[in-house]
């Protein structure tokens, strides 16, 4: 069983990718189990096969305990750990080739809370697990934003301690997908999204950031080198247009195999 945790900042397109990717996988006659792990979600673009809201509902918890929205989400995620065995049983009962786990939009409740990594590792036990970390293409149209989101992705990878694939989503909002072949599309993305230039093997870090006006040039250069050593260039995708999903799954299979060998 392949378990893919779909993570990323709020608004990066996690739920839509869960829906689109499940449909794409099923076209190849593989079975998919869709898991909503967000107790605060209200409208989803798919019907979950396993739903955290059956066990814990953030809105009900907010009313019952007199909590604010953020406090209710934190409390509900902590409480969800009490039901991890039941959720895992539901997932196993799906007997699916792929399990797509749609994580909460508030990344910190999974990646930066004490119980978040434990919850994911207990669900992932016995499966080929990986994290797909989504970044909104519009948020990496500036170099400083690319730095910020790469630091977030790197921090998440260390906290969750699972193989991770980085994906830039919503590329249809920054380029005209109908105007380019696959190769030309990559070249265009290299032009318009600095994250590709930052992670490319071409060009030296000092020359790439020389005109960016960072607060600390020396630290920025060191971070550039660290990013290049630890993160591969992201897979460009569009969940809305179902573009790049074949490359995404291939990259997931590659990092899982590399992780197992290591």
N, C-alpha and C positions, 0 to 999 in steps of 0.2 A: 504494500500500500504506500502510495506517495502522498505525503501530507504537506501542503503548501500554505504557509501562513502569509496572508497578504497584509502588509503593514505600510505605514507611511503617515505623514501629517494629515490633519483634517482637510478634506476637499481634494485629496490627490487622486481620487477615483477608485478606491478599494472595492466598494460594493458593486460598482458597474463592472470592474474587471472580473470580480467573482462571477457575475452573471454571464458576461461575454465569454470568458475563458471556459466556463463549464459547457456552454453550448458548442464552442469550438472543439473541445476535447471529445464530446459525445459524437461529433461528426465522424470520428475515427473509430467508433464503436468501443470506446472505453467508458466505463461507468464512473459517475462523479457523485460525490456526497458534498452538498453545500452546507457549511456551518456558519451560522451567525453567532459570533462571540461577543457581541455588543449588547449589554442589557438595556442600553439607553436608545437604541435605534427605534425609529418609528415607521418610516417608509423604506422598503427595500426593493430594488429592481429585480429580485428573484424570490422564489419561495424556498426558504431554508428547509433542508431535510433534518437538521439538528439546530435547535434554537435556544440560546442562553436565556431568552425571556420566558421560557417555560419554567425555569427554575428561579430566576431572579429578575425583577423588573425595576429598573432604576427610578421610574416615575412613582411607582407605588412605594418604594423605599423612601423616596424624598418626602412624600406625604406622611407616611407612618412615623418617620423619625424626625421630621421637621428639618430636613437638610436642604441645602441649596443644590442646584444642578450638578456642580462639580463634586461636592461632597457625597451626593447620592451615587454618582458614577464610581467614585473611589470605593465607597462602602460596598456597592453591588459587585464590583470585581473581586474584592476580598472575600465576599460571601460566596461567590461562584466557585471558589476553590473547594467548598464543602460538597459540591456536586460533581466534581471532576470525574469520579468513577462512573456516575450515571451518564455523563456526557460522552465519556470514552466508550461506554457500552453501546450507546446509541450510534456512535460513529462506526464501531466495529460491526454492528448489526446491518449497516448499509452495504457491507461487503463490496466497497467501491475500489476501483483502480486508483482513483485520485480523490483526495479530500481537500477541498478549498476552504480555508478558515478565514473568514472576513473579520479582521480585528477592529477594535474600537477606533474611532477617529482621533480620540485623544491619546496619542501615542504614549504619553508618560504613564498612563495607568497600566500598561503592559510592560513597557521597556524599563521604566525607572521607578517602579514600586517594588517592594520586597517580594511580593507573591507572584508578580506577573511572569517572570521567567520560569518559576516553578510550575505554574499552571500550564504553560506551553510545553515544557519538557515532559510532564506527566501525560499530556495528550499525545505527544509525539513518540512516546516510548514504543519501540517495536516497528516503527515505520521509517521510510526514507523521507526525512523532513528537511525543509528548507524555508527560508524567508524570502519573499519577494517584496523589496522595499521600493515603494512608488514615490516618484517626485513629479510634481506638476511642471511641465515644460516651461510654462510662463514664469516660474519662480527661479529658473536658472538662466534667464536671459541676461543676467549681469554676473560678473565674476564674483563679487562679494556674496551674492546669494548662493552661488555654486559652492563656495567655501563653507558657508553656514550649513547648508543641507548635507554636504558630504561629512561634516563633523557630526551631524545628527545621525546619519546612516552608520558611520563608524562606531559611534557610541552605542547605538542599538545593537550592532553586530556583537560587540564585546559583552553587552549585558545579557543578550539572549543566548549567546554561545551556540549558534546554529549557522550552517552555511547560508550565505546570503547572495542574492542576485539583485543588482540595482537596475531599475527600469525607469526611464523618463516617459511618463504618460502624457496624453493630450497633445501629441505632436501635430495633430490636425489643426490645432489652434495657432501654431507658429509657422507652419509651412503648408502649401497646397499639395496634398498627397497625390493628386491626379497629374501633377505637372512633372513628376520626377520618376525615373526608374529607381530600383533599389539602391544601386551604387550612387547615383546622383543625389538621392535622398540623404544618404549619409554625408555626402560632401556639403549639402546645403545645411544640414543640422550642425556640422562642424563650424560653419560660418556664423550661424545665428545663435547657437547655444554654447557659451564659453566653457561649460562643463566638459565638453568633448576635447577642447583644446587643452584644458587643465590636466585631463587624464591621458592624453595622447602620449605615445612614445616618441613623438616627433617634437622638437623644440625644447629648449632648456627652460627650466622653471624661472630663473632670473629674468630672461627676456620676455617670457609670457606675462609676468605680473609687473614689469617695469613701469608701465603706464597706468596702473590701476589705482595708485594713490592709497595703498593700504596703510594703516596706522603703524605697523611694524613690517618693514620689508623683509628683514632677516627671518622672522617667525613665519611669514607667509611663504617664503621660499622653502623653509623646512617642512611646512605642512604640505606644500605641493609635492615634495619628494615622498612624504609619508603616504599621501593619497595614491600616488602612482604605484607604490609598493604593495598596497593593501586592497585597492579597489580597481576592478576592471571598468573600462568605459561602459556606461549604462546601455541597456538594450532599449532602443526607441520603440514605443508602442502607442497605439491609440485604442483604448478600450471601447470607445464609442464606435469606431470604424472597423474594429477587429483586425487591426494591422499590427504586424510584428509578433503575433502570438506564437508562431512556429519557432522563431528565434528565441523567444522568451523560454519556452519549454525546453528547447535544446540547451540553453544556458543553465537552466535549473538542473537538468540531468547531468551536465558536466560538473557543476560545483558539488553536487551530492556525491558523485563518483570520486572526485578528488578528495572530498572530506573523509570518505570511508577509507580510501587508500592511506591517507595521512594518519 
